[in-house]
Amino acid sequence: MKKVVIITGASQGIGAAVVQAYRALDYRVVATSRSIQPSTDPDILTVAGDIADRATAQRVIHETLATFGRIDSLINNAGIFVAKPFTAYTQEDYANVLAVNLNGFFYITQLAIAEMEKNNAGHIVNVTTSLADHAIDGVPSVLANLTKGGLNSATKSLAIEYAKRGIRVNAVSPGIIKTPMHGAETHAALGQLHPVGHMGEVSDIAQAIVYLENAGFVTGEILHVDGGQSAGH
Ligand SMILES: NC(=O)c1ccc[n+]([C@@H]2O[C@H](COP(=O)([O-])OP(=O)(O)OC[C@H]3O[C@@H](n4cnc5c(N)ncnc54)[C@H](OP(=O)(O)O)[C@@H]3O)[C@@H](O)[C@H]2O)c1
């Protein structure tokens, strides 16, 4: 029976690349986001909904089990980034970023691990950001750090809690990646924020997630895929 992965934020950018990477591994994929469209690939099930809403997480888990019968991996990729000076954040910014980045991780991860525990097997990858351990002058990012830093820490906590039950939990920490999040006119300047001098591609992140998927002895790892950002400048 083919393995099954759930990927959040799967409609575009990194998430869409991760869908293709898992299909190349011959996994069945459950792809979710608010605007995701049905797929013609019978091994891709799409479930539309707001990941900050627990009802969406319940629906994704229910439809995954009803359609494909198992859950092997969960990629928590849905996330939003609001870069503003700290005092300019509105209550709405604060609520939205926490809702997508934290609630969007918490509800579906809780439900997925409850299924994985039944099989004593599973793998979770959280997509975070290297800003969480390496803030950049001129890129105000408190809400990203608050939420993605929390996810990095929760990655380690969950990895230890479930280490003896066959469930691995890792994170991929990207630098700045060419996705619809960043207009092409910003690429040259954003590239200079990396020691290697350029931005990353969605394939760089997808490859890192595939590595972690196949790395049975790796858990609690924050894998930086950031052109050297977290190492220093
Ligand atoms: N690109 C970068 O430079 C970069 C750097 C570091 C970390 N990251 C992280 O990488 C992840 C993916 O980023 P990306 O650049 O690929 O972003 P993106 O192009 O903006 O795509 C974000 C994805 O998340 C989904 N999403 C957003 N809000 C949602 C919600 N409330 N409910 C369900 N789905 C939602 C979007 O789909 P819908 O609109 O259909 O809902 C979309 O599929 C994020 O967690 C981001 O923080 C990105």
The ligand as a Tripos MOL2 file, in Angstrom:
@<TRIPOS>MOLECULE
LIG
   48    52     1     0     0
SMALL
NO_CHARGES

@<TRIPOS>ATOM
      1 N1          9.2210   32.1630    0.7120 N.am      1 LIG1
      2 C1         10.0900   32.4450    1.6750 C.2       1 LIG1
      3 O1         11.0120   33.2480    1.4860 O.2       1 LIG1
      4 C2         10.0070   31.7620    3.0050 C.ar      1 LIG1
      5 C3         11.0520   31.9500    3.9150 C.ar      1 LIG1
      6 C4         11.0100   31.3320    5.1430 C.ar      1 LIG1
      7 C5          9.9210   30.5640    5.4760 C.ar      1 LIG1
      8 N2          8.9070   30.4010    4.6000 N.ar      1 LIG1
      9 C6          7.7680   29.5810    5.0160 C.3       1 LIG1
     10 O2          7.4900   28.6110    4.0460 O.3       1 LIG1
     11 C7          6.1020   28.3220    4.0410 C.3       1 LIG1
     12 C8          5.5730   28.4350    2.6270 C.3       1 LIG1
     13 O3          5.8830   29.7120    2.1410 O.3       1 LIG1
     14 P1          5.6890   30.1620    0.6140 P.3       1 LIG1
     15 O4          6.7180   31.1720    0.3520 O.co2     1 LIG1
     16 O5          5.5580   28.9770   -0.2660 O.co2     1 LIG1
     17 O6          4.3110   30.9380    0.7870 O.3       1 LIG1
     18 P2          3.2050   31.3520   -0.2630 P.3       1 LIG1
     19 O7          3.6930   31.2680   -1.6620 O.co2     1 LIG1
     20 O8          2.6500   32.6450    0.2550 O.co2     1 LIG1
     21 O9          2.1370   30.1840   -0.0160 O.3       1 LIG1
     22 C9          1.5270   30.0430    1.2430 C.3       1 LIG1
     23 C10         0.6340   28.8340    1.2000 C.3       1 LIG1
     24 O10        -0.0530   28.7700    2.4600 O.3       1 LIG1
     25 C11        -1.4480   28.7500    2.1990 C.3       1 LIG1
     26 N3         -2.1540   29.4560    3.2730 N.ar      1 LIG1
     27 C12        -1.9690   30.7460    3.6710 C.ar      1 LIG1
     28 N4         -2.8470   31.0400    4.6230 N.ar      1 LIG1
     29 C13        -3.6070   29.9240    4.8420 C.ar      1 LIG1
     30 C14        -4.6770   29.6090    5.6880 C.ar      1 LIG1
     31 N5         -5.2100   30.5080    6.5400 N.pl3     1 LIG1
     32 N6         -5.2210   28.3500    5.6320 N.ar      1 LIG1
     33 C15        -4.7310   27.4400    4.7700 C.ar      1 LIG1
     34 N7         -3.7030   27.6810    3.9420 N.ar      1 LIG1
     35 C16        -3.1530   28.9180    3.9750 C.ar      1 LIG1
     36 C17        -1.6250   29.3860    0.8520 C.3       1 LIG1
     37 O11        -2.7450   28.8810    0.1490 O.3       1 LIG1
     38 P3         -4.1950   29.5880    0.0860 P.3       1 LIG1
     39 O12        -3.9950   31.0280   -0.2250 O.co2     1 LIG1
     40 O13        -4.8940   28.7940   -0.9740 O.co2     1 LIG1
     41 O14        -4.8100   29.3530    1.4280 O.co2     1 LIG1
     42 C18        -0.3820   28.8980    0.1040 C.3       1 LIG1
     43 O15        -0.5870   27.6020   -0.4120 O.3       1 LIG1
     44 C19         5.4530   29.3140    5.0200 C.3       1 LIG1
     45 O16         5.2450   28.6900    6.2530 O.3       1 LIG1
     46 C20         6.5050   30.3960    5.1420 C.3       1 LIG1
     47 O17         6.4460   31.0570    6.3950 O.3       1 LIG1
     48 C21         8.9200   30.9840    3.3620 C.ar      1 LIG1
@<TRIPOS>BOND
     1     1     2 1
     2     2     3 2
     3     2     4 1
     4     4     5 ar
     5     4    48 ar
     6     5     6 ar
     7     6     7 ar
     8     7     8 ar
     9     8     9 1
    10     8    48 ar
    11     9    10 1
    12     9    46 1
    13    10    11 1
    14    11    12 1
    15    11    44 1
    16    12    13 1
    17    13    14 1
    18    14    15 2
    19    14    16 1
    20    14    17 1
    21    17    18 1
    22    18    19 2
    23    18    20 1
    24    18    21 1
    25    21    22 1
    26    22    23 1
    27    23    24 1
    28    23    42 1
    29    24    25 1
    30    25    26 1
    31    25    36 1
    32    26    27 ar
    33    26    35 ar
    34    27    28 ar
    35    28    29 ar
    36    29    30 ar
    37    29    35 ar
    38    30    31 1
    39    30    32 ar
    40    32    33 ar
    41    33    34 ar
    42    34    35 ar
    43    36    37 1
    44    36    42 1
    45    37    38 1
    46    38    39 2
    47    38    40 1
    48    38    41 1
    49    42    43 1
    50    44    45 1
    51    44    46 1
    52    46    47 1
@<TRIPOS>SUBSTRUCTURE
     1 LIG1         1 GROUP 0 **** ****
